[in-house]
Amino acid sequence: MNYNGVRVLVLEGYTRQSLPLIKAFFELGCEVTALCSSKLDVAYASRYTQHKYRGVCNREDARGTEKQIREMLESGKFDVVVPTADFSASLLSKNKIEFSKYAKVISNDWNIYEIAADKIRTMKVCMENDIPCPYTLLNAQIIDDVLNSQLKYPIIMKPRVGYGAIGFKKIDTIDDLINVFGKNDKPIEHYVFQEYIPQTDIQYECAMFIDDSNEVKTSLVFSKNRWFPVKGGSSTLNITVDRLDIVESCSKLLQKINWRGAADIDLIQDPRDNTAKIMEINPRVSGSVKITFVVGTNQAKQMLELAYGQKVSKYENYEIGRRLRCSQTDLLWFIKSPNRFKAKPSWFSNYKTSDQTLSWSDPLPWFAFSIQKFFTFKKEMRKRS
């Protein structure tokens, strides 16, 4: 199918993952509009964004963002609407029946999205189907259920729904847990409690794409070699790797829940049994989705093929050892990490390395992203404290 003139609306123009998607849609001949909150958003700065719309698009104003998206779609000016982060993906899924009257919605039905976004429901599917994952309490209602469980300390506590390690806490003792919650009937339904996996090995992501026949069309694995904040956050350096075991685990999980389209799965290598274990599903493209384009896959094209009922392109092979770096946060990693001179690969190496926001054909987003993150740095760090 020729996609020339297809009018694509890309949401959350401040996300770094919006850049490779916008470029790919542009190169397919689409007419690309980005919904941005600021002129410093990377999508607003990009030369590949043909129409730059400043409006309400942020998770602090969910109702206003939903209204903004509804008004834009009702205008009849868009054929396809694409989320780039959990927030917009959830809004599209919740309103998919309504929004689909006006445009093709690149997000899953709400009943499927809920399973993927909820870490407990994801872990339940894993544990019931022998998919490697940390042992997780599935039915805890009050804190006493955790105190009386078989979990051995330290344990991990994190929000059931969230992103970027916000709210992630390591609880070392029962007393620490009581200090956080108190020993009472306080509800804990918004949290996940699971075994702690020693953070001495590497973490991974698996970028997936599933078609309407439940067939895996993209399965690309990359290691997360550095991340910021240093104690847990978004990756700053990724390297493509060959891990068939990870592909098998992630494929089984997404196929069990009947996922459609793009998803990204986080895993951690457990040094105790040398097994990569699933931590969560990110129900949208990876924040590091550019690495999938660098090695020759095209999730933007796959999105359009799926939306228009075409046969979805399959990408079976990709280059191993390609690197993707977020230079801004990788610099912060270097400043904060005690292992700055011991990192492998070296922080100073740029071998086969692309940057998440820098492109010589489209340089302005790098500067916009740097300035924007400088002003929001303290706010983002407070969320993770």
ABEGO torsion letter per residue (X at the ends): XBABGBBBBBBGAABAAAAAAAAAAAAAGBBBBBBBABAABAAAABAABABBBBBBBBAABAAAAAAAAAAAAAAGABABBBBABAAAAAAAAAAAAAAAAABBBBBBBAAAAAAAABAAAAAAAAAAAGBBBBBBBAABABAAAAAABABBOBBBBBBABEBGGBGBBBBABAAAAAAAAEBBABBAAABBBBBBBBAABBBBBBBBBBBAAGBBABBBBBBBABBOBAAEBBBABBBBBBBAAAAAAAAAAAAAAGBBEBBBBBBBBBAAAGBBBBABBBBBBBAAAAAAAAAGBBAAAAAAAAAAGBBBBBBABBBBGBBBBBAAAAAAAAAABAAAAABOBBAABABGBBBAABBAABAAAAAAAAAAAAAAAAAAAAAAX
